[in-house]
Amino acid sequence: MSIKPIKQQPIKDLLLVLATLFILKWLLLQFDVTWTLAGPISLLSALAVATWRLKRQGQSWRDLGLTYTGSKLSLTLWTLGALVSTILIGNIAQSLASQLIPETTSIDQSNLDAMSNRFINVPGNFLVYFFWIVVAWVIGGVTEELLFRGFLINRFEKVLIKIPFAIAIAIVLQALIFGQQHMYYQGWVGFAATGVIGLLSGVIYVFSRRRLLPLVISHGLANSLGLTLMYLGVQT
C-alpha cells in the first residue's frame, strides 16, 4: 500500500506566513525608528499574507473559528475561563522563569527601556491610553489569536497529519513561535511566560471546538486590564 504524499499547499502557506513574520520583523529591528513597531507591523503583514492564502483556497477566518454558534452562556464561560487561566498561569510561568533563568540571559536593558518608553505617557492621559487600548485589541486580541491559534495550528496540523499526536505537536510549535516573537523585548523570561500562555491558548482553542472568539475577547480584555492599571498609575 502506497503512502499518499503530504499536500504541498499547507507547507507553502506556512513558509510564506512565517517568512513574512520573521524576515520583516528582523529587518525592522535593525533601525531605531522602527524598532518598537517591529512586532505590530510584522504581525499585521503576516496576517495579511495568511488572509490571502485562505482566500486563494476559498476559505475565510470563519472556517478557522472566527464565529460562534454556541449559546451566549457558553461563550461567556469559555471567555472567562480563558481570561482567568491565561493570566494566572502566565503570571506563575513568569515568576518561575524569573527565578530559574540567570540574569545574564535576560533582555538587554536598552531594549527594555525602549519598550517601556512606548507607554511613558499612558498614566493619566486618556487619549494615549485609548490609542494603546485599540492597538492591544487589534494586535493582541485579534491578530495574534487569528495568526497563531487559528492559522498556524491548523496549518501545522495539516503538514503533520500523518504523524501521531499531530495536533499536540501543532499546538506546541505555535506556542514556541508565539514565545519567540516576544523575546526581542522580554528576553528568555518573556519567551517562557508567553510561550506557556500560547500553549494554554492553543489547548483552549482545540477543546472549545476551534472557536477563536473566546480567545480574541479574553486576550483583548487581559491587555486592556494591564493598560488600565498603567493608566491609573497602579502598575508601571
C-alpha positions in Angstrom: 0.0 0.0 0.0 1.5 3.3 -1.0 1.6 6.3 1.3 0.0 9.4 0.0 2.4 12.4 0.0 1.7 15.4 2.2 -0.1 18.1 0.3 2.2 21.0 -0.6 -0.3 23.7 0.0 -0.1 23.8 3.8 3.7 23.8 3.6 3.7 26.7 1.2 1.2 28.6 3.4 3.4 28.1 6.5 6.6 29.2 4.6 5.0 32.4 3.3 3.5 33.4 6.6 6.5 32.6 8.7 8.9 34.1 6.3 6.9 37.4 6.4 6.7 37.2 10.2 10.4 36.6 10.8 12.2 38.3 8.0 10.1 41.6 8.1 10.5 41.7 11.9 14.3 41.2 11.7 14.6 44.0 9.1 12.5 46.4 11.2 14.6 45.6 14.3 17.7 46.9 12.6 16.5 50.6 12.8 15.8 52.6 15.9 12.9 54.4 14.3 11.0 51.1 13.6 12.3 49.0 16.5 9.3 49.4 18.8 6.8 48.9 16.0 8.6 45.8 14.6 6.2 43.4 16.3 2.9 45.0 15.3 4.0 45.7 11.7 5.3 42.1 11.1 2.2 40.6 12.7 -0.2 42.6 10.6 1.8 41.8 7.5 1.8 38.1 8.3 -2.0 38.2 8.9 -2.5 39.8 5.5 -0.5 37.0 3.9 -2.4 34.4 5.8 -5.7 36.0 4.7 -4.5 36.0 1.1 -3.6 32.3 1.4 -7.0 31.5 2.8 -8.8 33.4 0.1 -6.9 31.6 -2.6 -8.2 28.4 -1.3 -11.8 29.5 -1.0 -11.6 29.9 2.8 -12.0 32.6 5.3 -11.3 33.2 9.0 -14.8 31.9 9.8 -13.6 28.5 8.6 -10.8 28.6 11.2 -13.2 29.5 14.0 -13.8 33.3 13.9 -17.5 32.7 14.6 -19.6 31.4 17.4 -22.5 29.1 17.1 -23.0 28.2 20.7 -25.0 30.0 23.4 -24.1 33.3 25.0 -23.6 31.5 28.2 -21.1 29.1 26.6 -19.2 32.0 25.0 -19.1 33.8 28.3 -17.8 30.8 30.2 -15.1 29.9 27.7 -14.0 33.6 27.6 -13.8 33.9 31.4 -12.1 30.5 31.6 -9.5 31.6 29.1 -9.0 35.0 30.7 -8.5 33.7 34.2 -6.4 30.7 33.3 -4.1 32.6 31.0 -3.5 35.4 33.4 -3.0 33.0 36.3 -0.7 30.5 34.5 1.1 33.3 32.7 2.0 35.0 36.0 3.1 31.8 37.5 5.3 30.9 34.5 6.8 34.4 34.5 7.6 34.2 38.2 9.2 30.8 37.9 11.1 31.8 34.8 12.4 34.9 36.6 13.8 32.7 39.4 15.2 30.0 37.2 16.7 31.9 34.3 20.1 33.7 35.0 20.1 37.4 34.7 22.9 37.1 32.1 20.3 35.6 29.7 17.7 38.3 30.3 16.9 41.1 27.9 19.3 43.9 27.2 18.3 46.9 29.4 18.3 49.3 26.4 15.6 47.1 24.7 13.6 47.1 27.9 13.8 50.9 28.2 12.9 51.3 24.5 9.7 49.3 25.0 8.8 50.9 28.4 9.1 54.4 26.8 6.2 53.5 24.5 3.9 53.6 27.5 5.5 56.5 29.4 2.6 58.9 28.5 -0.2 56.4 29.3 -0.7 57.2 33.1 -3.4 59.8 33.4 -3.5 60.5 29.6 -6.8 59.2 28.3 -6.1 59.8 24.6 -2.8 57.9 24.7 -4.5 55.2 26.9 -7.3 54.8 24.3 -4.8 54.6 21.5 -3.0 51.7 23.1 -6.3 50.0 24.0 -7.1 50.0 20.3 -3.6 48.6 19.5 -4.0 46.0 22.2 -7.2 44.7 20.7 -6.2 44.9 17.1 -2.7 43.3 17.6 -3.1 41.2 20.7 -6.7 40.3 20.7 -7.4 39.8 17.0 -4.2 39.5 15.1 -2.2 37.2 17.4 -5.2 34.8 18.0 -6.1 34.5 14.4 -2.5 34.1 13.3 -1.1 31.8 16.0 -4.1 29.8 17.2 -6.2 29.9 14.1 -3.8 29.8 11.2 -0.6 28.2 12.5 -2.3 25.4 14.5 -4.4 24.3 11.5 -1.6 24.5 9.0 0.9 22.7 11.2 -1.6 20.0 11.8 -2.2 19.5 8.1 1.6 19.3 7.5 2.0 16.8 10.3 -1.3 14.9 9.7 0.5 11.5 9.2 2.4 11.8 12.4 1.0 10.6 15.7 -0.3 13.4 18.0 -0.2 15.9 15.1 -2.5 18.3 16.9 -0.5 18.3 20.1 2.7 19.0 18.1 1.0 21.8 16.2 -0.1 23.4 19.5 3.5 23.2 20.9 5.0 24.6 17.7 2.8 27.6 17.5 3.4 28.3 21.2 7.2 28.2 20.7 6.8 30.7 17.8 4.5 32.8 19.9 7.0 33.0 22.7 9.9 33.7 20.4 8.1 36.6 18.9 8.1 38.3 22.3 11.8 37.7 23.0 13.1 40.9 21.4 11.8 43.0 24.3 11.0 40.4 27.0 14.0 38.1 26.8 14.0 34.5 27.8 11.7 35.1 30.7 9.2 36.6 28.3 9.7 33.7 26.0 8.8 31.2 28.7 5.8 33.2 30.0 4.2 34.0 26.7 5.1 30.5 25.4 3.1 28.9 28.2 0.2 31.3 27.5 0.4 30.3 23.8 0.4 26.7 24.8 -2.6 27.1 27.1 -4.5 29.2 24.5 -3.8 26.5 21.9 -5.3 23.9 24.1 -8.3 26.0 24.8 -8.8 26.6 21.1 -8.9 22.9 20.4 -11.1 21.9 23.3 -13.6 24.8 22.6 -14.1 23.1 19.2 -11.8 25.5 17.5 -13.6 28.7 18.3 -11.4 31.8 18.2 -13.9 34.3 19.6 -13.4 33.4 23.3 -9.6 33.8 22.9 -9.9 37.0 21.0 -12.1 38.5 23.7 -10.1 37.2 26.6 -6.8 38.3 25.1 -8.1 41.8 24.4 -9.5 42.0 28.0 -6.2 40.9 29.5 -4.3 43.5 27.6 -6.9 46.1 28.5 -6.6 45.3 32.2 -2.8 45.8 32.1 -3.1 49.1 30.3 -5.9 50.3 32.6 -3.7 49.6 35.7 -1.0 51.6 33.9 -3.4 54.4 33.1 -4.5 54.6 36.8 -0.9 54.6 38.0 -1.3 51.2 39.8 1.2 49.4 37.5 4.3 50.8 35.8 
